Amino acid sequence: MATQLEQARKGVITPQMQQVASDEGRTPEEICQGVAAGHLVIPYNVHRSFRAVGIGAGLRTKVNANIGASGLRNLVEEEITKLEKSVQYGADSVMDLSTGAELDAIRAELISRSPVMLGTVPIYQVASEAAEGLVDAEKLFTCIERQAEQGVDFMTVHCGVTRRTVEALAGQPRLAGIVSRGGSLLANVIRRTGQENPLYEQFDRLCDIFLKHDVTFSLGDGLRPGATADATDAAQLTELLVLGELAERARQRGCQVMVEGPGHVPLDQVEANVLLQKRLCGGAPFYVLGPIVTDVTPGYDHISAAIGGAVAAAAGADFLCYVTPAEHLRLPTVDDVVEGVVATRLAAHAGDLVKRVPGAREWDDSMSRARRNLDWEAMYALAMDPWKARRLKEGSEAAGEDVCTMCGKLCAVRTDRLSLEETAKK
């Protein structure tokens, strides 16, 4: 079966392209052209069935929620609830980042229940089962193929952690070192064995698997900065150059590709990071973790990430991976997941307003009209988190009234409206 990219290059408009066009206010032909150029991806494994979502230039900025059990907290029912809440609060995708035991069963359960695209990082499973975390190449490829057969729509693969990029890191040591789990595992293989990263060395083999199942590449930034002091350094940029080369190789094979980005980045470097990725990776969709713009906000990293994510989205980032209040501290709870999704959707929408994505301004204007009319039900319906909006208003002393407890009878909106109505009568 041909991939979305292969069909787009032939001018074939797939049902998934039609779904994306309908949801995005674009024509099917525009979506087809974007996929063919590699500027859009539609992660959609051939073994799954759900409403397709597009990621890339000209489309609404998408939001991903990371879920998954760990070796220290393996509660499958809790992860199912996180999946359900992620979707309820507007996540466009989820990634199962489970580590520990029974990972195939956990993944199968999440895939069967997910109404949105689902991604993974296969090296986590291999490392969970390996002695001393030393990843075996054959086991890694076997795991990747098994996950593709299960129905995973996109996979993070850290192909850019090579001997050359690890050498760049050694030549310019970092404050925080390597903070990517996948990146650290592959750098460990390179340092201890002197061998090349198998995902880089056997990239064509990886393409064969992804091509067969139409799994979208998410080329992981295994050397992303984990401290603002390390942002945009030699190792990060050397890896980005490699990812740009691999993105083009994958597209030539007919595979869909997006590229991941940092990380911890000072605010004044965020836009430059987006522009660099777009230039070096041929306009491939950019999938950004955060970026977190300061290192001193444990418990509030979702806010730091939303600030960076808004700037990144406005500059052209296409896909934001959420950060929760639990980042750097613990596995997120269900409540953490909700806060992370909403904060990241806020960032994505702020960027969409700047990019003039169809529907973004109309959504804001509809809320403004509802506020002007003191139409509380409309405000709840339009709110990014309607449940919290209703809870805050109806839990106050002004429940059921057309004003809130902030202004009461001094409500500026009501005063202005009444004033205009009186003036119109004269």
Number of C-alpha atoms within 10 A of each C-alpha: 10 14 24 29 30 21 17 23 18 10 13 16 18 15 12 21 25 18 16 22 21 12 15 19 13 15 13 21 16 14 30 27 18 20 27 22 17 27 24 27 28 26 30 27 26 19 13 17 14 12 14 20 23 27 26 26 23 20 23 27 28 25 27 28 28 25 25 27 22 16 10 9 14 17 12 17 12 16 21 19 15 24 28 17 18 27 20 12 19 19 26 24 24 27 24 23 19 27 24 17 15 11 20 14 11 21 24 14 15 21 22 12 12 18 19 22 26 25 28 26 23 25 28 22 23 22 21 19 17 13 10 8 16 17 22 15 16 10 16 19 20 13 18 24 19 15 22 24 17 18 24 30 28 28 24 22 24 29 26 29 32 25 19 15 23 23 14 18 20 13 11 12 13 17 12 12 16 20 15 18 16 24 23 18 20 28 23 17 20 18 13 10 10 11 12 18 21 23 20 20 13 14 15 15 14 20 21 16 18 26 24 17 23 30 29 28 27 25 25 27 28 31 32 28 27 22 22 20 16 22 22 20 17 19 26 24 20 21 25 28 17 19 26 21 14 21 25 17 16 21 19 13 15 24 28 32 29 28 25 28 26 24 26 26 27 19 19 11 16 25 18 14 19 23 17 14 24 19 11 17 25 15 22 30 26 30 29 26 22 30 32 28 25 19 15 11 16 15 14 14 24 28 22 23 31 28 22 30 36 26 25 30 30 23 19 24 31 30 29 31 27 29 31 31 23 18 18 13 10 9 17 21 17 19 12 18 26 23 21 32 30 22 22 31 28 18 27 26 24 21 25 26 19 16 19 14 19 16 14 17 15 12 14 15 12 14 18 14 13 18 15 14 15 17 13 18 12 16 20 19 15 17 16 17 18 15 12 12 17 17 12 10 18 14 11 11 10 14 15 12 13 14 19 18 14 9 10 13 12 12 14 13 15 18 12 12 13 12 11 11 11 10 9 8 6 5
